[in-house]
Amino acid sequence: MTTNTAHFVHQTARPTGFPAASDFTYVSSPVPEPAPGTALVENLLLSVDPYHRGLMDGGEGGFELHAPLEGRAVGRVLASRDPGLAEGDLVFHRAGWRTHALVTPGADGTRKLRGHAGVPLEAYLSILGGTGLTAYAALTRTAALRAGEDLFVSAAAGGVGTATGHIARLLGAGRIVGSAGSAAKVRHLTDVLGFDAAFDYHDGPVGEQLAAAAPEGIDVYVDNVGGEHLEGAIDSLREYGRIAWVGAISMYNGDRSPAAPRNLFEVVHKSLRLEGVLVRNHTNLQEELEEFLVPHLRSGLVGTDTTVVQGFDRTVQAFLGMLRGDNLGKMLVRPTI
């Protein structure tokens, strides 16, 4: 790649079921010049996320075909025509899936990063980024986790899942149980991340495995999967339990699991609370999140938990790998090697 050429990922077709590499193409053009009020950023890290899959179906708010895709990114300012940004500043923005972007400070979440000493850049797209903010909001606002309460996290080896485990432990959670998609991920949860118990959801009914891992029940469930996981969690939740529903990756590729769990009436019977979590509704917590986590990142108590794919030409490969569950923690792309 040359400094005068920008590279982009375009979506060229609507996926049917699981996306294919042929649904995307790589496009090049000259690096744009910043207009007044904007800054030119070279992207240093790109995020590929489960929510991108839903946007690829089009419709209101979805991705347009034959246009650059969008996603969270961290970049360095190369040139600026806005007084709020200077050359060399690190910036968080949402013009990802490309090597260079024109950003407008304050627009669509674009902000200058505080650049905490001793904190790796990867943290700003993982535990200090949207995934960490989602986990923090789910635990502290939606579910209002209290010290000593027991927690179940689905897709616990992914970005939001690993962040949830770290934050829950720092908040004083009691027993923390996670589900994952392989024996290696289960070992990672218990041996590396400190989960009290974990299971591979391929090994049997989720409800039965959760009941064995948390025989006395749970107080809070952070749901990244939906479907059978949600049904199993409802069975295990104690009276007045809370569900923070972050996502439903089991349904993202056209796998239409039941629209409602068969035991949904238990929400009434147990006086449970189920509430969705949209990170865009909690951006006001960003500074609070950083103040809470930065000391632990500096000390090494909390890690960034990322899988980083090298090279912009592997962005689509990284996205498809994330959907398959190839990653431990947050999947990121470093455009240049």
Backbone hydrogen bonds, N-H to C=O, Kabsch-Sander energy under -0.5 kcal/mol:
donor,donor_aa,acceptor,acceptor_aa,energy
5,T,2,T,-1.5
6,A,29,S,-3.6
8,F,27,V,-3.0
9,V,97,W,-2.0
10,H,8,F,-0.5
10,H,25,T,-2.9
11,Q,67,A,-0.8
12,T,23,D,-3.0
13,A,23,D,-1.3
17,G,15,P,-0.6
23,D,20,A,-2.1
24,F,21,A,-1.6
25,T,10,H,-2.3
27,V,8,F,-2.5
29,S,6,A,-2.1
31,V,4,N,-1.5
37,G,81,R,-2.7
38,T,35,A,-2.0
39,A,103,V,-2.0
40,L,79,A,-3.2
41,V,39,A,-0.5
41,V,101,A,-3.0
42,E,76,R,-2.6
43,N,41,V,-0.6
43,N,99,T,-2.9
44,L,74,V,-3.0
45,L,74,V,-1.9
46,L,333,V,-2.6
47,S,72,R,-2.3
48,V,331,M,-1.3
52,H,49,D,-1.3
53,R,50,P,-1.4
54,G,50,P,-0.6
55,L,51,Y,-1.4
56,M,52,H,-1.3
56,M,53,R,-0.6
57,D,54,G,-1.3
58,G,55,L,-1.4
62,G,59,G,-2.2
63,F,55,L,-2.6
66,H,11,Q,-3.3
67,A,64,E,-0.6
69,L,9,V,-2.1
71,G,94,R,-1.1
73,A,93,H,-2.4
74,V,45,L,-2.2
75,G,91,V,-2.4
76,R,42,E,-2.4
77,V,89,D,-2.6
78,L,40,L,-3.1
79,A,40,L,-1.3
81,R,38,T,-2.8
85,L,82,D,-1.6
88,G,77,V,-2.5
89,D,86,A,-2.3
91,V,75,G,-2.8
92,F,111,R,-2.8
93,H,73,A,-2.3
96,G,71,G,-1.1
96,G,94,R,-1.0
99,T,7,H,-2.4
101,A,41,V,-2.3
103,V,39,A,-2.6
103,V,101,A,-0.6
106,G,110,T,-1.8
107,A,104,T,-2.3
110,T,107,A,-2.1
111,R,92,F,-2.3
113,L,90,L,-2.6
119,V,116,H,-1.7
123,A,120,P,-1.4
124,Y,121,L,-1.6
125,L,122,E,-1.5
126,S,123,A,-1.0
128,L,123,A,-3.0
129,G,123,A,-0.6
129,G,126,S,-1.0
132,G,126,S,-2.3
133,L,129,G,-2.7
134,T,130,G,-2.2
135,A,131,T,-2.2
136,Y,132,G,-2.7
137,A,133,L,-2.6
138,A,134,T,-2.6
139,L,135,A,-2.2
140,T,136,Y,-2.9
141,R,137,A,-2.0
142,T,137,A,-2.3
143,A,138,A,-2.9
145,L,139,L,-3.1
148,G,172,G,-3.2
149,E,146,R,-2.2
151,L,175,R,-3.0
152,F,220,V,-2.1
153,V,177,V,-2.4
154,S,222,V,-1.8
156,A,179,S,-2.5
158,G,155,A,-1.7
159,G,329,G,-0.7
161,G,155,A,-0.5
162,T,158,G,-2.7
163,A,159,G,-1.9
164,T,160,V,-2.5
165,G,161,G,-2.1
166,H,162,T,-2.2
167,I,163,A,-2.7
168,A,164,T,-2.8
169,R,165,G,-1.9
170,L,166,H,-2.1
171,L,167,I,-1.8
172,G,169,R,-1.3
173,A,168,A,-2.6
174,G,149,E,-3.3
177,V,151,L,-2.6
177,V,175,R,-0.5
178,G,197,A,-1.8
179,S,153,V,-1.9
180,A,199,F,-1.9
186,V,182,S,-2.0
187,R,183,A,-2.3
188,H,184,A,-2.0
189,L,185,K,-2.3
190,T,186,V,-2.0
191,D,187,R,-3.3
192,V,187,R,-0.5
192,V,188,H,-1.6
193,L,188,H,-2.2
195,F,189,L,-2.9
196,D,176,I,-1.6
197,A,176,I,-1.4
199,F,178,G,-1.7
201,Y,180,A,-2.1
201,Y,199,F,-0.6
203,D,200,D,-2.3
204,G,201,Y,-0.7
209,Q,205,P,-2.2
210,L,206,V,-2.9
211,A,207,G,-2.1
212,A,208,E,-1.6
213,A,209,Q,-2.0
214,A,210,L,-2.5
217,G,214,A,-2.3
218,I,236,S,-1.9
219,D,150,D,-2.4
220,V,150,D,-1.9
221,Y,242,R,-2.2
222,V,152,F,-2.5
223,D,221,Y,-0.7
223,D,244,A,-2.2
224,N,222,V,-0.6
229,H,226,G,-1.4
231,E,227,G,-1.9
232,G,228,E,-2.6
233,A,229,H,-2.4
234,I,230,L,-2.3
235,D,231,E,-1.6
236,S,232,G,-1.5
237,L,233,A,-1.8
238,R,218,I,-2.7
240,Y,270,K,-2.7
241,G,238,R,-1.7
242,R,219,D,-2.3
243,I,273,R,-3.2
244,A,221,Y,-2.6
245,W,243,I,-0.7
245,W,275,E,-2.4
246,V,223,D,-2.5
246,V,244,A,-0.9
247,G,223,D,-1.9
249,I,224,N,-1.8
250,S,225,V,-1.5
251,M,248,A,-2.5
252,Y,249,I,-0.9
254,G,251,M,-1.2
256,R,254,G,-1.3
257,S,255,D,-1.8
264,L,261,P,-1.5
266,E,263,N,-2.3
267,V,264,L,-2.2
268,V,265,F,-1.1
269,H,265,F,-2.3
270,K,266,E,-2.8
271,S,268,V,-1.0
272,L,267,V,-2.4
273,R,241,G,-2.0
275,E,243,I,-2.4
277,V,245,W,-2.2
279,V,277,V,-0.5
281,N,278,L,-2.0
282,H,279,V,-2.1
283,T,280,R,-0.5
285,L,282,H,-2.1
286,Q,283,T,-1.6
289,L,285,L,-2.8
290,E,286,Q,-2.3
291,E,287,E,-2.4
292,F,288,E,-1.9
293,L,289,L,-2.3
294,V,290,E,-2.7
296,H,293,L,-0.8
297,L,293,L,-2.1
298,R,294,V,-2.6
299,S,295,P,-1.7
300,G,296,H,-0.9
301,L,296,H,-0.9
302,V,296,H,-1.8
307,T,330,K,-3.0
309,V,307,T,-0.6
309,V,332,L,-2.9
311,G,334,R,-3.1
312,F,335,P,-2.3
314,R,311,G,-1.8
315,T,312,F,-2.0
318,A,314,R,-2.5
319,F,315,T,-2.3
320,L,316,V,-2.7
321,G,317,Q,-2.3
322,M,318,A,-2.3
323,L,319,F,-2.0
324,R,320,L,-1.6
325,G,321,G,-0.8
325,G,322,M,-0.8
326,D,321,G,-3.1
329,G,157,A,-3.8
329,G,327,N,-0.5
330,K,305,D,-2.7
332,L,307,T,-2.8
332,L,330,K,-0.5
333,V,46,L,-2.5
334,R,309,V,-2.9
